[in-house]
């Protein structure tokens, strides 16, 4: 069974560990069964492709997956790494908020 994560597609995250430590980017795709995510501009790899009718061959650079444990949400107030909490608003909606600043992330 896939785990539930506090980050999701479209969130701005910062990398906590690895060769791209400190880089920030937006989550393009979540892969919950492997507990991994694809982050824009992070963990770039080179893929050697052969020519086909769809396009020319060559060396294509694209993002590889990164483990979710190496990502932290970016605080909307000061752009530093923050943890995520949940709270219920007075209108009954359950939203995520940044524990560092208290800012609501889900709008």
Legacy VTK file of the C-alpha trace (Angstrom):
# vtk DataFile Version 3.0
C-alpha trace
ASCII
DATASET POLYDATA
POINTS 107 float
0.000 0.000 0.000
1.278 3.462 -0.890
2.021 5.870 1.952
0.473 9.332 2.341
2.872 12.226 1.888
2.799 15.812 3.096
4.078 17.092 -0.254
2.132 16.804 -3.488
2.310 17.733 -7.151
2.762 21.463 -7.672
4.430 22.138 -4.288
7.715 24.083 -4.067
10.309 21.949 -2.296
13.979 22.133 -1.311
16.381 19.173 -1.507
17.836 18.219 1.898
20.418 15.595 0.890
22.404 14.374 -2.091
24.280 15.981 -4.955
21.577 18.636 -5.428
21.343 19.644 -1.749
19.941 23.166 -1.383
18.285 23.330 -4.817
14.605 24.213 -5.001
12.001 23.269 -7.557
8.392 22.358 -8.166
7.154 18.773 -7.931
6.175 17.641 -11.429
5.086 14.095 -10.589
4.618 11.926 -7.509
5.258 8.165 -7.562
3.682 7.008 -4.276
4.274 3.272 -4.732
8.059 3.905 -4.789
7.949 6.888 -2.354
9.655 9.062 -4.970
9.014 12.351 -6.769
10.233 14.144 -9.886
11.296 17.728 -9.120
11.827 20.344 -11.825
15.532 21.022 -12.454
16.749 18.635 -9.732
18.639 15.317 -10.102
19.249 15.767 -13.823
20.413 12.759 -15.847
21.476 12.230 -19.439
19.509 9.760 -21.575
21.025 8.518 -24.840
18.220 8.062 -27.374
18.228 6.595 -30.864
16.631 8.450 -33.778
13.009 7.532 -34.515
10.059 8.917 -36.447
9.003 10.805 -33.324
12.226 12.802 -33.118
15.943 13.021 -33.635
18.289 10.998 -31.500
20.997 12.322 -29.235
21.641 12.993 -25.592
18.524 14.213 -23.787
18.805 15.686 -20.303
15.836 15.141 -17.981
14.934 14.827 -14.308
15.358 11.541 -12.439
13.296 10.616 -9.394
14.339 11.587 -5.879
13.196 10.009 -2.622
10.515 11.945 -0.744
12.508 11.783 2.508
15.139 14.039 0.880
12.591 16.805 0.200
11.198 19.515 2.464
8.482 22.035 1.739
9.539 25.655 1.125
8.069 28.169 3.572
6.008 30.713 1.573
7.093 33.544 3.887
10.911 33.274 3.980
11.795 30.526 1.417
13.467 28.215 3.948
12.731 24.535 4.570
9.779 23.898 6.848
7.742 21.041 8.205
4.064 20.692 7.388
1.139 20.528 9.798
-2.603 20.189 9.359
-5.354 22.282 10.875
-9.050 22.784 10.339
-10.284 26.265 9.457
-13.457 27.765 10.892
-15.325 26.986 7.650
-14.532 23.272 8.111
-11.757 22.883 5.527
-8.665 20.868 6.464
-5.563 22.692 5.205
-1.797 22.290 5.343
0.273 24.996 7.023
3.976 25.746 7.420
5.055 25.058 10.997
7.925 27.563 10.677
5.763 30.629 9.993
2.162 29.461 10.444
1.278 30.404 6.845
-1.502 28.336 5.224
-0.190 26.524 2.153
-3.449 25.268 0.625
-5.585 28.077 -0.687
LINES 1 108
107 0 1 2 3 4 5 6 7 8 9 10 11 12 13 14 15 16 17 18 19 20 21 22 23 24 25 26 27 28 29 30 31 32 33 34 35 36 37 38 39 40 41 42 43 44 45 46 47 48 49 50 51 52 53 54 55 56 57 58 59 60 61 62 63 64 65 66 67 68 69 70 71 72 73 74 75 76 77 78 79 80 81 82 83 84 85 86 87 88 89 90 91 92 93 94 95 96 97 98 99 100 101 102 103 104 105 106
